[in-house]
Amino acid sequence: VGDGIARAHGLDNALAGELLEFSNGVYGMVQNLESNDVGIVILGGYDDIREGDTVKRTGRIMEVPVGDALVGRVVNTLGQPIDGKGEIKTDHTRPVERKAPGVMERQSVSEPLQTGIKAIDALVPIGRGQRELIIGDRKTGKTSLAIDTILNQKDQNIICIYVAIGQKESTVRTQVDTLEKYGAMDYTIVLSAGPSEPAPMLYLAPYAGAAMGEEFMFNGKHVLIVYDDLSEQADAYRELSLILRRPPGREAYPGDIFYTHSRLLERAAKLNDELGAGSMTALPFVETKAGDIAAYIPTNVISITDGQIFLDSDLFYSGTRPAIDAGSSVSRVGGDAQIKA
């Protein structure tokens, strides 16, 4: 036991991704299935879990609460409220990991999602059901751009989900205050996995957010989900994989880091009319180092998404806000969603 993971012997029939219960009531999730033991990521504090404790199978895959009761609330990765406003009353849950909608379950992106920022809506338009990467160095206005987009969805009948991964709690508090000030919490769920939480919570946060969004999408509603940011998630997954002794690859990331992001972003879709024509639009963030969009994680996510908005630090410091570099930004499917002039 240590660093947010545990190894258990005797769980012969455990499933990958299954929830396990430790003797102190904390849950864990099966991550590694090996010939003589099981690698478990611990979802919560592991201070009072000792070597020799018993671990029980629950027979369930990890799920999070979903539904209208979450709207307007701030929750953690497990869907538990952290805003001090009492418990969330919902009996609906969805699995955190789910296969993305197939080719025949989708339709092409055709409706616009207005961000309220002219440079984006004119040059790199975003459609409902699109995945548009927001990429740039730290402190170039990525989060501000996403918060502005959420504020602009007022009266658009869109549910917004803001997933903060590894963000300082004071920063998340500031975002929540901004959303409350302009009445945006009426249609927004904030999911926060802070830097003090164990790596598994940061790694699972985006999938939990996607599960909450899917509940609305499959009920014919439109969802905007912001992942802020996937570089933090990749770092948490790298930490987790190295502790679980998985072989490292490029930049010490595990071999399946591409799949980690692709299976998440493929869950954003525009569903066909038989499934209710709901949509989930994803705005993943990736932080670059010194504007290097050719690094490992940025190139991975650029290849998965339907375009990117590149925020340039030189433009930002010269006073251009939002600091969109029009030459490096592109929307691959948004043109079909633009309203004709």
N, C-alpha and C positions, 0 to 999 in steps of 0.2 A: 504494500500500500504506500502511495506517496505521489505527490505532484498531480493529483486529480485522477490517478488511475489505480486499479487494483487487479491482481491476478487471482483467479479462483480455480480450485481443482474440484472435480466431481460433478460439474454441470455438463453431463455428457450430451444431452439433447437440446442444449440452449440454441436459440435461433440468432442469426445476425440481426442486430438492432433491437433485440428483445429487452424489455425492462426487467431489472432484477431488484430485489429489495434486501437491503442490509439489515442487520439486527437492530440498528438504531433508527430505522424508519427512513433513512435516506435511500433514494433510488439510484441505480446505475444502469448503464446501457451497454450491451455486449458489442464490442467493436472488433476484437480479434478472436477467431476460432482456431485454436492450435491443437496439436495431437494430444497434449497432456494437460493443458489448462486453457482458461478463457481470459482474454484481456478485456477489462471492464473500464469504461469511463464513468467517473462518479459525478452525478448531477447534484451538486451541493457541497456542503462542508464535509471534509474527510478527516477532521481532527480527532474524532472519537471512534473512528473505524480502526480496529486493531488486527494484526496478523492472528489468524485462528478464528476470527468471527465467522458466523454462518451467513450464507447468502442464499436467498430463495428465488426461484423462478416465479414470474407472475403470469407467464403465458401471453402477455400483451406486448405489442409493438408500441414504442413511445408515441403518445398522442398529446395534443394540446387542446384546451377548450376553445371553441369558435362560436361565432354568431354575433347578433346585434348587441348583446350585453357587454361586449368588449369595447364597443365604440365609445370614444371619449375617455378611455382609461389608459394608464401607463402600466405595463406588465413586464415581467421578466421572461426568460426563454421558455419556462415551463407554463407560461400563461397565468402566473400568480400575480395579483395586483401589488404594485410597489408605490402606489400614490396615496395610500392611507385613506382611501374612500370606501373601505369595506369590501366584502367579498363580491366576486363576480358570479351572478346567478345564471348559469347556463348548463344544460345537460347534453349539449352537442360537443363532440370531440372529433378531431381528424388526425390521422397519422402524420407525423412530422415528415417522414419520407414517403413520397408517392410518385408513381410513374407519371411522367408528363403526358398531356393529351396527345394522341396519335395524329397522323397526317389527316385521316378522314374525319376526325373530330373538330378540326379547325376550319376557319375560312380566312381569306386574306384580309389584311388590315385595311379598313376603308373609312373609319370615322376619325376625325382629328381629336387630339387631346391638347387643348390650348394651355400653354404654360404662362401666358401673360407677358412673356419676354419677347419683344419684337424680333430680336436677332435670331432666336430659336424658331419661333413660329413662321418666320419668313424664309430663313435659310436652311435650317435643319429641322423641319417639322416632325412632330412625334404623333403617331397614330395610336388608337386604343388597341392594346395587344402587342405593342412593339417593345423591344428591349433596347434602350438607348443608354450607352455607357457615358458617364460623366467622369472625365479623367483630367488630372492636373496635379501640380505640386501641392504640398500642404499650404494652407492659408491663401488659396486663390479664389475662394468664394464658392466652392462646390456645395457646401451645406446650405448657404444662403440661397443658391439657385433652386435647390430642392424645396426649401421651406416656402419660397415665393411661388413655386409651382403648386404646392399643396394649398396655399392661401387662395390661389386663383381658381381652385376647383369648387369654390362656394357656389351653391345653387346649380351645380352641374350634375348632381345625382351621382357622384363618384365617392366611393369609400377610399380613404387614403391610409396607408400603413407606413409608418416611419420606423425602420429597424436601425437602431444605433448600436454598432458593434465596437466595443472597446473605446467608446467615447467617455470622456470624464463626466461624472455625474452632474457637476456644476454646469457643463455645456448642455447636457440633455435638459436640465432644468430650465435653462435659458430658452431653448427651442420650444419647450412645452408652454412656458409663459407667453412667448410670441404667438403660438397657435391659439392659446386661450384668449389673448387680448383681441385678436381679430375674429373670434368665433369659429375657428377652424377645428377645434377639438370636437365639435358637434358631429363631424364625419371622419374623425381621424383616430387611429389606434397607434400608440407609441410603444414599441417593444425595445427595451434597453438591456443590453448585456454589458455591464461596466468592466473597466480594466481590473478591478479587484476580484472579479469572479473567476472560477477555474476555467481553463482553456476549453473544456467541452461545452460550456454554456455559450462562449463566443462562437465556437464552431457551429453549434446547432441553431443559433438565433435566426439566421436568414431562412432556414428551412421551416422553423416554427412560424415566422412571419408569412411565408408562402402558403402554409397550411391554413392560416387565418384568412388569407386573401382568397384561396380556392373555394372556401365555403360560400363567399359572396358571388364569385365568378360562376360557379355551377348553379347558382340560383338566379342567373340572368342579370346580375348587376355588374357594374364596371368598377374596377379597382386600380388604384395607382399605388405601387409599392416601391419604396426607396430603401436601398441597402447601403448604409453609410458606415464603414466601407468594406469592400471585399478583400482589400489588402490585409486588414486586421484579421479577417476570418481565415485567410490563407496562412498567416503567421500562427494563429491559434491551432490550426490543423497540422502545421509543420511541427509545432511543439508536441502535440498529442501523438503524432505518428512516430517521432523520434523516441519519446518515452515508451511507446509500445514496441519499440525496436523494429519498426518497419524500415526497409532499406531506403536511404535518402537518394534523391536524384539531383537534378540541376538546382543550384542555390540551396541545397539541402531540403527542398520541398519533396514530399513523397511522390511516387510515380503517378498516382491518380489525382493530382491536384487539378488537372484539366477537367476531369470528370466531376470533381467536387463542385466546380462552378457551372459546368454545362448542364448537369442534371437539375441544378437550382434554377438557372435562367430559362431552361426549356419549359418550365412550369408556367411561365407567363405566356398567355395565348389569347387569341380571339376565337371563341368557340363558334361552331356552326349553329344554324337556326334550330335544328332539332334539339340541341342541348341548351337552348335558351339564349344564344347569342351574347352571353356575358363575355367580359374580357378582363385580363390582368396585364397592366402595363408596368414594366420594371425599369427603374432608373438605378442601376448599380453604379457605385463609385469605385474608382481605383486611384490610389495615390501614387504619383510618380516621384522619382528622385531626380532632381535637376532637369526636369522636362524630358526624361528618357522614356519615350513611349515604346521603345524597342526592347525593354526589359522583359523578363519571363512572364510575370503575372499580367502586366498590361497587354502584351501580344496575345496571350491566351484569351483574355476576356474580350478584346477587340474582335477576335475571330469568332467568338460565340454570339456576340450581340449584333443587332441590326443597324449599327452605326455608332458614332461617338461624338461627344461634344468636348473639345479640347480646350481647357482653360489655361491660358499662358501667363506665367508670373510676370514677365516683362510688361505685358499689356496691363495687368492688374496694377502694378506699381506706377505705371504711367498715367493711371487714373481712368482707364477704360473699364467700366463695371456694367454688366458681367464681362469678364475678360475672355470672351470667346474668340479663339483663333479660327476664323472662317475657313482658312485654307486647309487646316488639318481636321476640320469637323465635317461629318457627313451623316445623312440619314438615308438608309438604303431602301426603306419601304414607306417612309412618311409622305413622300410626294403624292402617293395614291390617296392619302387621307386628307390632303389639303382641300379647303373649300375653294372652288374655282373663283377666280377674280371676277 
